[in-house]
């Protein structure tokens, strides 16, 4: 690999763009590693399904946005495929078709350590690796209801976000000694100390004398975001709204054309979400794991209004049982939840405290911890020549 220090360690991250959380978690870990180790390591982020899976499996990243548009069918398939025996049967059938591609992947991308942040980058990958092999770490990016595909007993380390995910790992035969409960890795900008919300609101152009509700539908503006915003506005509650439509340009244009009875700002895709979360008082969002953990780090109570059946079912129970938020799948229920927190500040304050209690802002740094260093970071060893790789190297003041 070109221009790589001879004594550096090379870490290969296996992900795929079947949902944004896999890439985000890998990038968060890479960011933490580079801050800690600098040039002593090199890192590589590889969409292994798109690049190496045989056809038609290599089309999964392109198919994913269409598959999740039928959530009930997705949920049925998720449940039917989950389970130790069922996943092993599927993997055994698929292995003769995939192992040559996996072998080629290792020839092209030699490494000292492999980190998988995707459930399909575990068992088959380990099975195809020749011995002696690099150490292998699984980082589970679903919060609670994690699929059996995530878990491989032969992995050297299994990093999970919650105790619920740990129980699933044990159920699926991962030795408890290999499991670490550390939280979900999120980017460092979501892990900073809470700032003064007055300054943030001034910079954002938000009013300082109103509670602000931040409505988010994910990077693609998914879910009933427009109807939710309309219901909150129609209730004429004493608040302002910031609506983030992501890449959904049509929705953004539609919402901007409306005359809102309350203070409302509409955004498209934003890069200052950490500031928005720290400046807001209530988050209304779908139950994506990354957004949930980012909100917890900001101490921001949340109202969850939709989820992807299967891997996001447990996210709702986790947030609700820990007292960090409310499940409100219908617009009128969202309005009721917002009104409750506005009229009963003691309940809101408890939700805020619960967010802080369960937040894990240093999850991305866990692989650096000394107790795992010897098992997770082997001494650098000679590697064969491969392709040049694209390497990556107290709560807000109240008005």
C-alpha positions as CSV (number, residue, x, y, z in Angstrom):
1,X,0.0,0.0,0.0
2,X,1.5,3.3,-1.1
3,X,3.1,5.8,1.2
4,X,2.2,3.8,4.3
5,X,4.7,3.9,7.3
6,X,6.3,0.5,7.6
7,X,5.7,0.3,11.4
8,X,2.0,1.4,11.2
9,X,-1.0,-0.9,11.8
10,X,-3.6,-1.0,9.1
11,X,-7.3,-1.4,10.1
12,X,-9.9,-2.5,7.6
13,X,-13.6,-1.5,8.4
14,X,-16.2,-3.6,6.7
15,X,-19.5,-1.7,6.2
16,X,-22.3,-1.3,3.6
17,X,-24.7,1.5,2.8
18,X,-27.7,-0.5,3.7
19,X,-28.9,2.2,6.1
20,X,-26.8,5.1,7.2
21,X,-25.8,3.8,10.6
22,X,-23.1,1.4,9.5
23,X,-21.0,4.0,7.8
24,X,-21.6,6.6,10.5
25,X,-20.4,4.2,13.3
26,X,-17.3,3.2,11.3
27,X,-16.4,6.9,10.6
28,X,-16.9,7.7,14.3
29,X,-14.4,5.0,15.3
30,X,-12.0,6.0,12.7
31,X,-12.1,9.6,13.9
32,X,-11.4,8.5,17.5
33,X,-8.6,6.2,16.3
34,X,-6.9,8.9,14.3
35,X,-7.1,11.4,17.1
36,X,-5.5,9.0,19.5
37,X,-2.9,7.3,17.2
38,X,-2.3,9.7,14.4
39,X,0.2,8.2,11.8
40,X,0.8,5.1,13.8
41,X,-2.3,3.6,12.2
42,X,-3.9,3.7,8.8
43,X,-7.6,2.9,8.3
44,X,-9.7,1.9,5.3
45,X,-13.5,2.0,4.9
46,X,-14.8,-0.7,2.5
47,X,-18.3,-1.2,1.3
48,X,-17.7,-5.0,1.0
49,X,-21.2,-5.8,-0.3
50,X,-21.2,-3.3,-3.2
51,X,-17.5,-4.0,-4.1
52,X,-17.1,-7.7,-3.6
53,X,-20.4,-9.5,-3.2
54,X,-21.3,-11.6,-6.3
55,X,-24.3,-10.4,-8.3
56,X,-27.1,-9.9,-7.5
57,X,-26.1,-9.5,-3.9
58,X,-23.9,-6.6,-4.7
59,X,-27.1,-4.6,-5.5
60,X,-28.3,-4.7,-1.9
61,X,-27.2,-1.1,-1.1
62,X,-29.2,0.2,-4.1
63,X,-32.2,-2.0,-3.2
64,X,-32.3,-1.0,0.5
65,X,-34.2,2.3,0.2
66,X,-36.9,0.6,-1.8
67,X,-37.2,-2.4,0.6
68,X,-37.7,-0.3,3.7
69,X,-40.6,1.5,2.0
70,X,-42.6,-1.6,2.7
71,X,-41.9,-1.7,6.5
72,X,-44.4,-4.4,7.4
73,X,-42.9,-6.8,4.8
74,X,-39.4,-5.9,6.0
75,X,-40.4,-6.7,9.6
76,X,-41.8,-10.1,8.6
77,X,-38.6,-11.0,6.7
78,X,-36.5,-9.8,9.7
79,X,-38.4,-12.0,12.1
80,X,-38.5,-15.0,9.9
81,X,-34.7,-14.9,9.2
82,X,-33.7,-14.3,12.8
83,X,-32.5,-17.2,15.0
84,X,-29.3,-19.2,15.3
85,X,-30.3,-22.2,13.3
86,X,-32.0,-20.2,10.6
87,X,-29.1,-17.8,10.1
88,X,-26.6,-20.7,10.0
89,X,-28.7,-22.5,7.4
90,X,-28.7,-19.4,5.2
91,X,-25.0,-18.8,5.6
92,X,-24.2,-22.4,4.8
93,X,-26.2,-22.2,1.6
94,X,-24.6,-18.9,0.6
95,X,-21.0,-19.7,1.4
96,X,-20.1,-21.6,-1.7
97,X,-21.3,-18.7,-3.8
98,X,-19.5,-16.0,-1.8
99,X,-16.2,-17.4,-0.4
100,X,-14.2,-16.7,-3.6
101,X,-15.2,-13.0,-3.5
102,X,-14.3,-12.8,0.2
103,X,-10.9,-14.4,-0.5
104,X,-10.2,-11.9,-3.2
105,X,-11.2,-9.1,-0.8
106,X,-8.5,-10.1,1.7
107,X,-5.9,-10.4,-1.1
108,X,-6.8,-6.8,-2.2
109,X,-7.0,-5.4,1.3
110,X,-4.5,-6.9,3.7
111,X,-4.8,-5.6,7.2
112,X,-3.7,-6.1,10.8
113,X,-7.2,-5.8,12.3
114,X,-10.6,-6.1,10.7
115,X,-13.6,-4.3,12.2
116,X,-17.1,-5.2,10.9
117,X,-19.9,-2.8,11.5
118,X,-22.4,-4.8,9.4
119,X,-24.3,-8.0,10.3
120,X,-23.4,-9.7,7.0
121,X,-19.7,-8.9,7.5
122,X,-19.1,-11.4,10.3
123,X,-19.6,-15.2,10.0
124,X,-18.9,-15.7,6.3
125,X,-15.9,-13.3,6.4
126,X,-14.4,-15.2,9.3
127,X,-15.0,-18.5,7.8
128,X,-13.2,-17.6,4.6
129,X,-10.1,-16.2,6.4
130,X,-7.0,-18.3,6.3
131,X,-5.1,-19.0,9.5
132,X,-3.3,-17.3,11.1
133,X,-5.6,-14.4,10.5
134,X,-5.8,-10.8,11.7
135,X,-7.8,-10.1,14.8
136,X,-11.5,-9.5,14.1
137,X,-13.8,-7.2,16.0
138,X,-17.6,-6.9,15.5
139,X,-19.2,-3.5,16.4
140,X,-23.0,-3.9,16.6
141,X,-24.8,-0.8,15.4
142,X,-28.4,-1.8,16.2
143,X,-29.4,-1.0,19.8
144,X,-31.5,-3.8,21.3
145,X,-33.4,-6.1,18.9
146,X,-30.2,-7.2,17.1
147,X,-30.4,-9.9,14.4
148,X,-28.6,-13.2,14.8
149,X,-26.5,-12.4,11.7
150,X,-24.5,-10.0,13.9
151,X,-23.1,-12.6,16.2
152,X,-20.1,-15.0,15.5
153,X,-18.6,-16.9,18.4
154,X,-15.2,-16.9,16.6
155,X,-14.8,-13.1,16.5
156,X,-12.2,-11.9,18.9
157,X,-14.2,-9.1,20.4
158,X,-17.9,-8.1,20.1
159,X,-18.8,-4.5,21.0
160,X,-22.5,-3.9,21.7
161,X,-24.4,-0.7,22.6
162,X,-26.8,-2.0,25.3
163,X,-27.3,-4.7,27.9
164,X,-30.2,-5.9,25.7
165,X,-27.8,-6.4,22.8
166,X,-25.4,-8.2,25.1
167,X,-28.1,-10.7,26.1
168,X,-28.8,-11.3,22.4
169,X,-25.1,-11.9,21.9
170,X,-24.9,-14.5,24.7
171,X,-28.1,-16.1,23.4
172,X,-26.4,-16.5,20.0
173,X,-23.3,-18.2,21.5
174,X,-20.8,-15.4,21.8
175,X,-18.7,-16.1,24.9
176,X,-19.4,-13.4,27.5
177,X,-15.7,-12.8,28.0
178,X,-15.6,-11.4,24.4
179,X,-18.5,-8.9,24.8
180,X,-18.1,-5.3,25.8
181,X,-21.2,-3.0,26.4
182,X,-20.0,0.5,25.4
183,X,-22.8,2.3,23.6
184,X,-23.2,3.2,20.0
185,X,-20.2,5.0,18.4
186,X,-21.2,8.5,17.1
187,X,-19.1,11.3,15.7
188,X,-17.1,13.3,18.1
189,X,-19.0,16.5,17.3
190,X,-22.1,14.9,19.0
191,X,-20.1,14.1,22.1
192,X,-19.0,17.6,23.2
193,X,-20.0,19.2,26.5
194,X,-23.3,21.0,26.4
195,X,-22.9,24.7,25.3
196,X,-24.9,27.8,26.2
197,X,-28.2,27.5,24.3
198,X,-28.6,31.3,24.1
199,X,-25.5,31.7,21.9
200,X,-26.5,28.7,19.8
201,X,-30.0,30.0,19.3
202,X,-28.7,33.4,18.3
203,X,-26.5,31.8,15.7
204,X,-29.4,29.7,14.4
205,X,-31.9,32.6,14.4
206,X,-34.2,30.8,16.8
207,X,-36.2,32.7,19.4
208,X,-34.8,32.7,22.9
209,X,-38.1,33.0,24.7
210,X,-39.9,29.9,23.3
211,X,-39.3,26.2,23.8
212,X,-38.0,24.8,20.5
213,X,-39.1,21.5,19.0
214,X,-36.7,19.9,16.6
215,X,-38.4,17.6,14.0
216,X,-36.1,15.2,12.1
217,X,-36.9,12.5,9.6
218,X,-33.4,11.1,9.0
219,X,-31.1,12.0,6.1
220,X,-33.9,11.2,3.6
221,X,-36.7,13.0,5.5
222,X,-38.5,9.7,5.9
223,X,-41.7,9.2,8.0
224,X,-44.8,11.4,8.4
225,X,-42.7,14.5,9.0
226,X,-45.0,16.9,7.3
227,X,-48.2,15.7,8.9
228,X,-46.4,15.8,12.3
229,X,-45.3,19.4,11.9
230,X,-48.8,20.4,10.8
231,X,-50.4,18.8,13.8
232,X,-48.1,20.5,16.3
233,X,-48.6,23.9,14.6
234,X,-52.4,23.5,14.5
235,X,-52.4,22.9,18.3
236,X,-51.1,26.4,18.7
237,X,-48.8,25.4,21.5
238,X,-46.4,28.0,22.9
239,X,-43.3,26.8,21.1
240,X,-41.3,27.1,17.9
241,X,-40.4,24.4,15.4
242,X,-37.2,23.6,13.5
243,X,-38.0,21.0,10.8
244,X,-35.1,19.1,9.1
245,X,-36.2,17.4,5.9
246,X,-32.8,16.0,5.0
247,X,-32.4,15.2,1.3
248,X,-36.2,15.3,0.7
249,X,-36.2,18.5,-1.4
250,X,-39.9,18.1,-2.4
251,X,-40.9,18.1,1.2
252,X,-38.7,21.0,2.1
253,X,-40.2,23.1,-0.7
254,X,-43.8,22.1,0.3
255,X,-43.2,23.1,4.0
256,X,-41.5,26.3,3.1
257,X,-44.5,27.4,1.1
258,X,-46.8,27.1,4.1
259,X,-47.8,29.9,6.4
260,X,-47.2,28.6,9.9
261,X,-49.1,29.9,12.9
262,X,-46.0,29.4,15.1
263,X,-42.3,30.3,14.6
264,X,-41.0,27.7,12.1
265,X,-37.8,27.3,10.2
266,X,-37.4,24.6,7.6
267,X,-34.0,23.1,6.7
268,X,-32.8,20.6,4.2
269,X,-29.8,18.4,4.8
270,X,-27.8,20.0,7.6
271,X,-24.3,19.6,9.0
272,X,-24.8,21.5,12.3
273,X,-27.2,18.9,13.8
274,X,-25.1,18.9,17.1
275,X,-25.8,22.6,17.6
276,X,-29.4,22.1,16.8
277,X,-29.8,19.3,19.3
278,X,-28.1,21.3,22.0
279,X,-30.2,24.4,21.3
280,X,-33.5,22.5,21.1
281,X,-35.8,21.4,24.0
282,X,-37.6,18.5,22.5
283,X,-36.7,16.2,19.6
284,X,-39.4,14.5,17.4
285,X,-37.8,11.8,15.3
286,X,-38.0,8.3,13.9
287,X,-36.4,5.6,16.1
288,X,-33.1,5.4,14.3
289,X,-30.3,4.2,16.7
290,X,-27.8,6.9,15.7
291,X,-30.2,9.8,16.2
292,X,-31.3,8.4,19.5
293,X,-27.8,8.2,20.8
294,X,-26.9,11.6,19.5
295,X,-29.9,13.0,21.4
296,X,-28.9,11.2,24.6
297,X,-25.5,12.8,24.4
298,X,-27.1,16.2,24.1
299,X,-29.4,15.5,27.0
300,X,-32.4,16.1,24.7
301,X,-35.7,14.3,25.5
302,X,-37.3,12.7,22.5
303,X,-40.6,11.7,21.1
304,X,-40.4,8.8,18.7
305,X,-43.1,8.6,16.0
306,X,-42.0,5.8,13.6
307,X,-39.6,2.9,13.4
308,X,-38.4,0.2,11.0
309,X,-39.9,-3.1,12.2
310,X,-37.3,-5.6,13.4
311,X,-34.1,-3.9,14.4
312,X,-35.7,-0.6,15.6
313,X,-38.5,-2.2,17.7
314,X,-36.2,-2.5,20.6
315,X,-35.1,1.2,20.3
316,X,-38.6,2.3,21.3
317,X,-38.8,0.1,24.4
318,X,-35.2,1.1,25.4
319,X,-36.0,4.9,25.2
320,X,-39.4,4.5,26.9
321,X,-38.3,2.1,29.7
322,X,-35.3,4.3,30.5
323,X,-37.6,7.3,30.7
324,X,-35.7,9.3,28.1
325,X,-38.6,9.7,25.7
326,X,-42.1,8.8,24.6
327,X,-43.5,6.6,21.8
328,X,-46.2,8.5,19.9
329,X,-46.9,7.0,16.5
330,X,-49.8,9.3,15.6
331,X,-49.8,13.1,15.1
332,X,-52.4,13.6,17.9
333,X,-50.3,11.5,20.3
334,X,-47.2,13.6,19.5
335,X,-49.2,16.8,20.3
336,X,-50.3,15.3,23.6
337,X,-46.7,14.3,24.4
338,X,-45.4,17.8,23.6
339,X,-48.2,19.4,25.6
340,X,-47.5,17.2,28.6
341,X,-43.8,18.2,28.8
342,X,-44.7,21.9,28.4
343,X,-47.4,21.8,31.1
344,X,-45.5,19.4,33.5
345,X,-41.9,20.7,33.6
346,X,-41.0,18.2,36.3
347,X,-41.7,15.3,33.9
348,X,-39.6,17.0,31.3
349,X,-36.7,17.5,33.7
350,X,-36.8,13.9,34.7
351,X,-36.6,12.8,31.0
352,X,-33.7,15.2,30.5
353,X,-31.9,13.7,33.5
354,X,-32.5,10.2,32.2
355,X,-31.0,11.1,28.8
356,X,-27.8,12.1,30.6
357,X,-27.9,9.0,32.8
358,X,-27.9,6.5,29.9
359,X,-25.7,8.5,27.4
360,X,-22.4,7.0,26.4
361,X,-20.6,9.8,24.6
362,X,-17.2,7.9,24.5
363,X,-18.4,4.8,22.8
364,X,-16.3,5.4,19.7
365,X,-13.1,5.4,21.8
366,X,-13.7,2.1,23.4
367,X,-11.4,0.1,21.2
368,X,-8.6,2.3,22.6
369,X,-9.1,1.2,26.2
370,X,-6.2,-0.4,27.8
371,X,-8.0,-3.5,29.0
372,X,-8.7,-4.4,25.4
373,X,-5.6,-3.1,23.7
374,X,-3.6,-6.3,23.7
375,X,-6.4,-8.4,22.2
376,X,-7.7,-5.7,19.8
377,X,-4.4,-4.3,18.4
378,X,-1.8,-6.8,17.3
379,X,1.8,-5.9,16.6
380,X,2.2,-4.8,13.0
381,X,3.1,-7.6,10.7
382,X,4.3,-7.7,7.1
383,X,1.5,-7.5,4.6
384,X,1.3,-8.6,1.0
385,X,0.9,-6.0,-1.8
386,X,-2.6,-5.0,-2.5
387,X,-4.5,-2.2,-4.2
388,X,-3.8,1.4,-3.2
389,X,-6.6,2.0,-0.6
390,X,-8.7,5.0,0.0
391,X,-7.8,5.5,3.7
392,X,-9.5,7.6,6.0
393,X,-7.3,8.3,8.5
394,X,-25.2,21.5,33.3
395,X,-27.9,21.3,30.2
396,X,-28.5,24.5,28.2
397,X,-29.3,27.7,30.0
398,X,-33.0,28.3,30.1
399,X,-34.6,31.6,28.9
